[in-house]
Amino acid sequence: MKILYLLFAVFLLLFQATSGSADPLFADTAECRSAQGKFCRAGACPPTFTATGTCHGGLMNCCSK
């Protein structure tokens, strides 16, 4: 049961870090999100998308169709 509290805390931190913001911290993130249909994702892009750049200072992939 204690592991659930730990998992909840980890997910909370992950979603807080990836939520939208009015002023992005990184220029590559703003560039990725400015285009229609592009989004940032940690790890590999979904099967129908390709990585077209980076986000969050190179830590995430910018995915697009």
C-alpha positions as CSV (number, residue, x, y, z in Angstrom):
1,M,0.0,0.0,0.0
2,K,2.9,2.3,0.7
3,I,4.1,2.0,-2.9
4,L,0.9,3.6,-4.1
5,Y,1.7,6.8,-2.3
6,L,5.1,6.8,-3.8
7,L,3.8,6.2,-7.3
8,F,1.2,9.0,-6.8
9,A,3.9,11.4,-5.8
10,V,6.1,10.5,-8.8
11,F,3.2,10.9,-11.2
12,L,2.3,14.2,-9.6
13,L,5.8,15.5,-10.2
14,L,5.9,14.2,-13.8
15,F,2.6,15.8,-14.8
16,Q,3.5,19.1,-13.0
17,A,6.7,19.3,-15.0
18,T,5.0,18.7,-18.4
19,S,2.0,20.9,-17.9
20,G,1.4,23.8,-20.3
21,S,2.9,27.2,-19.3
22,A,2.3,30.8,-20.5
23,D,6.1,31.4,-20.8
24,P,8.1,28.3,-21.8
25,L,11.5,27.8,-20.3
26,F,13.2,26.5,-23.4
27,A,13.2,28.0,-26.9
28,D,13.0,24.5,-28.5
29,T,9.8,23.8,-26.5
30,A,8.2,27.0,-27.7
31,E,9.2,26.2,-31.3
32,C,7.8,22.7,-31.1
33,R,4.5,23.8,-29.6
34,S,4.0,26.7,-31.9
35,A,3.3,24.4,-34.9
36,Q,-0.1,22.7,-35.3
37,G,-0.1,19.0,-34.5
38,K,3.3,18.9,-32.7
39,F,3.8,17.9,-29.1
40,C,6.6,17.1,-26.7
41,R,7.0,13.6,-25.4
42,A,9.5,11.8,-23.1
43,G,10.8,8.7,-24.9
44,A,9.9,7.5,-28.3
45,C,7.1,9.1,-30.3
46,P,3.9,7.0,-31.0
47,P,3.9,4.7,-34.0
48,T,2.2,7.1,-36.4
49,F,4.4,10.1,-35.4
50,T,8.1,10.9,-36.1
51,A,10.6,12.9,-33.9
52,T,11.2,16.2,-35.7
53,G,13.2,17.9,-33.0
54,T,13.7,18.2,-29.2
55,C,11.9,19.8,-26.3
56,H,12.9,20.9,-22.8
57,G,16.6,21.5,-23.7
58,G,17.0,18.2,-25.5
59,L,15.4,16.0,-22.8
60,M,12.2,15.2,-24.7
61,N,11.3,14.5,-28.4
62,C,9.2,16.9,-30.5
63,C,6.7,14.6,-32.3
64,S,4.7,15.3,-35.4
65,K,2.8,13.4,-38.1
